[in-house]
Amino acid sequence: MYILLNGEFKQKNEVSIDFEDRGYQFGDGVYEVIRVYNGSYFAMKEHMERFVRSAKEIKIVLMHSAEELTGMLNELIQKNQVHDGAVYMQVTRGVTGRKHLFPGKDVTPQIVAYPIPCSKPVKEQEKGIKLYLMEDIRWLRCDIKSLNLLGNVLAKQEAYENKAYEALLHRGEHITEGSSSNFYGVKNGTIYTHPANHLILNGVTRMKVADLCRKNGLTLAEEMLKVDGLKTLDEAFITSTTSEVIPVTEIDSMKVGKGVPGPVTRELQRLFEEMIHNEEKVIG
Ligand code: PMP
């Protein structure tokens, strides 16, 4: 497998990460996961924009432009012959003695990208999933795709231990998002999701779903849902790069609506699939 390390392609066994890398010691960096369908990236522009923004928000100065990075990532999937899968990319503030303060300008950010396996969660997309509700204990800059994922990791694990596919996080009475996905509730034909502010990650899939809603006459309201309101939802679903659109049929031990995937969710799944194929055609 070829790995992109600071602009150079290396074999996996040639790459080693320094134990004083700030990503390793502080989680001091940001990342992206980009889906590859049929040999092409999906929503590369949006992922690259978010990556550049995340880096800027934590004051990491990237050594490559978005265009250069995109070119290198394209070469990466060609070299590795990735047909369907994903690419993980991360940048850290670099390697230096362990101190909280930023290092000087002589320390350069370390950027790594490599393919990771990824396939459609077909069963979940068909049947729907269960969520486990819990308090959102993360920091107040969830809009940054930070390497520091402890709050997310702990939530995902707790959800798993409670036989749920994903966590549903809430800050007090307000629902925010999943541990690695955005959440939506449907009520009387309107789709509700948390506004894209500092309390959630503005998912690339979320942006694509918002586009689909606009173009297809579906109403999407960026309004906070309340924990109390979950029991009155007709439908619910989550989205993410790797999940795409997955229906939610159960939250804790409560059925959502009729307890089966609803028509609005099904329509969005269909539109999303169509969009994947259309983007392929544009690129191809
Ligand atoms: N929220 C969180 C906390 C996430 O980790 C993810 C996955 N990256 C998402 C939302 C969904 O984002 P995207 O659609 O860009 O994968």
Residues whose N, C-alpha, C, O or C-beta is under 5 A from the ligand:
A	BS01	PMP	E177 G178 S179 S180 S181 N182 L201 N202 G203 V204 T205 R206 T239 S240 T241
